[in-house]
Amino acid sequence: MGHPAEAVRLTQELLRFNTINPPGAEEPCARHIGGLLEAAGYRVRYHGIGTGRANLIATIGGSDAKKPIVFTGHIDIVPLGAAPWTRDPFAGETDAGRMYGRGSSDMKSGVGAFVTAAIALAPHLARTPGVALVITAGEETGCQGAFELVRDKALLEAAGAMVVAEPSGNYPFIGHKGALWLHAKTHGVTAHGSMPEKGVNAVFKAAKAVNVLEQFRFDNAPHPMMGQGTLNLGTMHGGLNINSVPDEAVMGLDIRTVPTQTHAHIRDQLAHALGPEVELHTLLDVQSVYTDPQHEWVQSVFDVMQPHLGARPEPRAATYFTDAAVLKPALGEPPTIILGPGEAQMAHQTDEYCRTDRVEQCTDAFIEIMRRWTGA
């Protein structure tokens, strides 16, 4: 394995593993990849996160002079959705330059590309700073696999640079917003619906909070590239039945953050604005990711991608968050690029696909990025 076209074949193999999360069942897929990497000379370790679920860490080379470059991606996928597919979501079918399947863009094509690149260079990496591959389970449910992985500090070593192969259409992104998901709860006293004066209506309290949230504004300066953070009220639930006074209401808040914000300050600001009648509970807390576009390695990646894109990349950020939010601090804050062959707009869509030419192009680029870092 090593020719860019083989990355398409490997992606097809990965698509045939049903890794819908929940429940995940990523371990067979991880072991398939691990077998290929072990045969190529990589040191492979599996990190279980539950029955039938595992992260994969594969390393080769290594030196004291320079830290390795890390490539990372996840192999779990989201459910198929209610709409019927016109293609088999687990066949890896190709047609007119497109490869169809759940996870084709998000993000088994990215994993297929960097695994193929890593195998191609394996014979030349033994006496170099090395390459490390971190393939995670459970990303789609809040970076679960990455969080479990970083808790076991013995499994991860510091990295010199990191590539996250999430779908970017082969355009290198230098960061992404963070995510702070909160439940905002109000409490009341239940009573019979015919005697509401005997109770305290938690939904009424929540309604007042909604008005506050609609007018809420962050107090930080916008980030020069990512702009301002955002707040979305995504869900609202209150009461159990129509003829009772509801004694609890819960609002789901999706806050996307930029590097000029801290999540602790946002919570404090929200708590002050909403007042003591509203309790805040954290569901997900992943920080934003950003690397200075003038960093020497970022410019090297831009050099690699310029001929593939037909123009020199400009600094851009992804709209989604990635495992980098968890892995980057654990790896020593290496400069990080998000770069993968998938189409971001196809993520989680019915009849999801990726372009096969982008997979081949990205594999070539990954080989060159690895080669430049390691000197292989």
N, C-alpha and C positions, 0 to 999 in steps of 0.2 A: 504494500500500500504506500502511496506517496504521490501519485499523479492527481492533480486537482479533480479530475473526473471521478476518482474513487471516493471523494468526499460526498458526492451525490449518492453513490451506492451505499456508503456507510449511513448517511442520513435516512435512506429508505429502510435500512435494517433497524435503525432506532425507532422509526415511526411505527414499526410493526409490534413494538412493545406497548401494551396499553398501560400507561402510567398516569391515568386520570387521577387527579388529586382533589378531593379525597376519593379513595384511600391512599393513592400514591403507587404502591407496589413497584418502586423504582429499582429494587435490588437486582432483579434479573437483567435489566438494562445496564445497570452499572457494572455488573460482572461481565457482560458481553464486551463492554468497552475495556474493562480492566484486563481481560484476557488478551485482547489485541495489543494493549500497551505493554503488558508483561512480556509477551513474545518479542516485542521490539526492544526490550532491554530496560524498561522502566521499573522502578520500585513502586509497587502498588499496595495501597492499604484501603480497607473498607471501614467505614464508621457507621455503625447501625444507629438508627433513630426510631426503631420500632419494628414490629413484625413485618418482614418483607420489604423493608425500607433501608436505604443506605446511601451515604455520601461516598465519594471515591476521591482519593488523593494519590496522584502519580507523580514521581519525581525522577529526574535523571541529571547526571553531572553534579556540579556544585564546586565552589571554591571559596577561599577566604577573601579573595581580592574584590569580589563583586557579588551582589545578591542575585538570585535567579529571577527570571521573569515568570509571572503567573498568568495563566489563561483560565478563565472560569465561566461556567454556565450551568444551568439546571436542566434536569431531564424529566421533571414532572410537568403535567399539562393540565389545562382546565377542562371541565366537562364539555360535552358536545353542544349543549344548548337544546332548546325545544324545536327549533326549525330543522326540517329534514336536510340531510346532506345529499348532494347529487354524486359525490365520490365516496369511496370507502375511506373513512378517516384513519384506518390502520393498515393501508396497503402500500403507501408510498408511490401511488400511481403518478406517472409523468405524462404530460400532454402539452404540446406546443410550447415547450420551454418552461413549463411550470411543474412543480412537484407538490402534490396535494397530500394533506393529512393533518390531523390535529397535532400541533407542535412543530409543523414544518417551518414556520417563521419564528414561532416563540416556543423553544429556541433550539430544537434538535439540529437544525441546519448549522447553527453556529457551533454547537458541540462537534458535529461531524467535521466541520472545516478545521477546527484547531486540533482535534485528535489526529486527523489525516496529516496535517502539517507537522505535528509533533513526531509522528511515526516516520515521516519522510526524513526528518533531520536527525533522528535518533542515533544512527551510526556515527555521527560527527559531534555528539554532545558530551561525551564522557569526560573530557578534560576542559570543560568550559564552565562559566558561572551557572549554567543549567537552566532547565525549564521545569516548572511545576504546573500540573493541571489539577484544578479543584472543581469537581463535578458534584453538584448538590442535588439533594432531594428537597421537596417541600417549599420551594421558593414561592409558588403561587398562593400559598396560604400564609403570607407574611414572613418570608425568609426563614422558615422553621429550621430547615436543614443547616443553613449557615449559622444560625444562632446556636444550635446544638454543637456544631463543629467547633466554634470558637471557645466554647466552654471547656473543651479538652485542649488545653494549651500545648500539649506535647505533639499535636498533630500538625500544627502550622508553624512554619518558620518565617522570618522576615523576608519580604520581597523587595526587589529593586524597582519593579514596574508591574502594572497589572492591566490586562485586557479582558473586558467583560463582553462576551460575544452575543449580547442581546440584539434583537432586530434593529438595525439602523440603516438598512439599504446600502451598507458598506460606506456610510458616511461616519467619520470619527467624531463622536461627541466627547466633550471634555468634562461632562458632569451631568447631574440630574437633581431634581428637587428631592427633598426629604418628605417623609409622611408621618404625620401624627394623627392617629385615629383615636377618637374619644367617644365614650358614652357619657352623655349629660343626663343625669337622672333627677327627677323631682318626686317627692313623696307627699302623700295626703292621708286621709282617713276614710275608709270605705263606709258606705251606708246604703240603705235601700234607695233605688232610683226615684221613688215617690216622695222621699224625704231628704233631698240633697242638703238641706240646712243642717242635717245631723252629721254630715261628713265634711271632708276637705278635699276638693277636686284637684288631683295632681296634674291633670291635663290643662286646667286653667293656668296653673303655675308654669307648665311647659310652654303654653301659648305666649305668656309674657316673655319667656326666655327666647322664643323664636323671634319676637320683635327686636330684642337686643342683638341677637345673632345677625339679623338682616342688616343692622346698622353698624355692626362691628368692623373696626378698621385696625390693622396692625400698626404699631408705632415705630417700627424699624425703618431704616433707609432701604430702598429697593436695591437689589443686587445689580451691578452694571450690565450683566448679560442675562440673568434669569428673571429680572424684574422683581415683583412683589410676591409674597406668599398668597395662597388662596384658602378660603374656607367654604366648604359645601355642607349643607345640612342634607344628608343622604337618606336617613330613615327617621321615622317617628312612630312610636307605638305607645298606646296608653289604654288602660282598662281591659277587663276580661269579658264583660258582657254589658249589654245596652242598659240594663235596668239596675245597675249598681254604680255608685260613685267610685271612680277609679282612684286607687291609692298609690299608683306608681305610673310614671310616664318616662320613656327613654328616648332620647334623641341621639342619632349616630352622626358624628362630625368627622369629616374627611378634610384634614388640613395639610396642604402641600407647602413645604417650607423652602427657603433659600438660605445661602450661607451667611447672610447678615442677620439671621434669626437664631435664637436658641429655644429649644422646646420647653425648657423649664420656664423661661420668661413668658412664652405664649400661654402656658397653663396658668401662670400667675395673672396675666392680663385678662384672660377669659374668666377666671374665678372672680376677679374684682368686678368685671362688667356684669356677670350673671348674678352675683350676690350669693348669700348663704343658703338660699332655697334650692340651689342646683349643685349636685355632686358631680365631680368629674372623675371618670375612671379610664385609664389608658388601655387601649387594645393593641396598638402597634406604635412603636417609636423607632423610626430609622432616620438617621440624619441625611442631609443633602451631601452630595459628592461633587467636588470641584477641583480641577487642576489648572494651574496657571497656563494659559495657551502658549506662553513664551518659554515654557520649560523645554530644555534641550531634547528630551525624549519625545515629548508631544510633537515638536517640530520634525523630528525624525519620522514619526508615524505619518505626519502630514506629507512628508517627502514621498513615503511609500505609496500613499493613497492618491497623490496628485495625478499620476498617469492613468490610474484606474477610473478616476472621476472626471478627467478631462479638464480640471481646474483645481487650483490649490484650495484645500478645505479652509473654511472660516470657522472661528469658534462658535459652536452651538452646544445646546444641552438637550438631553432627552426629556420627554414629558413624564415618563414612567420612572419608578424607582427599581433598583436592582440589588442583588446580593452584595454589591460593592459597599453599600452603606454599612453592612455588618463586617465584611471581610477587610476592608481598607484599614480601619483602626487596628485590627488584630494582626495585620501583616506589616505594621510599622508605618502606615500612611504613605504608601508608594504612589507615585504619579499614576493616574488611572485614565484609561480611554474606554469608552463603550463603542464597540465596533462589531457588527455581525451582518450576515448576508440576508437575514429575514426582512420582511416588509413590516414596519411597525403598524401600519394601518390594517394588516391582516391578522394581527394578534387577537385571539379569542373569537374570531369570526367563523361563521358557517362556511364550509368549503375553503378553509384556510389553505394557503399555498405559499411557496417561495419560488423565486426564479432560479433555475439551475445554473444559469450563467453567473449569477451573483455568488452562488456557493463556490464555484470553481475560481472565480476572481478573488474571493475572500481567502480561500485556501492559499493561493499564490501570495497574497499580501501577508498572511500569517507566517508563512515560511520565511519571507523576507524580514518581517519584524523580529522573529526568533533569531534569524541569522545575524542581523545587525546587533542584537543585544548580546548574543553569546560569542560572536566571532567565529561561528562554525563554518 
